[in-house]
Amino acid sequence: MVLKFLQFVLAIAALMFWGSHGIAYSTFMREGSRTSDALHVIELDQHGSIAFITRHQSHVLLSLLACSVGCFLVAVVIDLYIRKRLPKLAK
């Protein structure tokens, strides 16, 4: 029963991290810097404006995505363990 609860909590955490990643991404794109951190910039002929994200913002996005994927994978491993070792709880 504890494993089922842990699996549920991890699934909810994965959804929350994924949602936070989406919100942070849209916020960073809206508030993005107009200059890049890169040493070499290739100018593109395109319409619209370009928004850059800083290294810190990139690390925040990657961290949120990694936490989301990690929580989801642990929840899947718990589910596989329950199905294989504890078939009574799988139902």
Summary of the structure (lengths in Angstrom):
residues: 91
radius of gyration: 19.6
end to end distance: 11.7
largest distance: 61.3
contacts: 205
relative contact order: 0.20
helix: 70%
strand: 2%
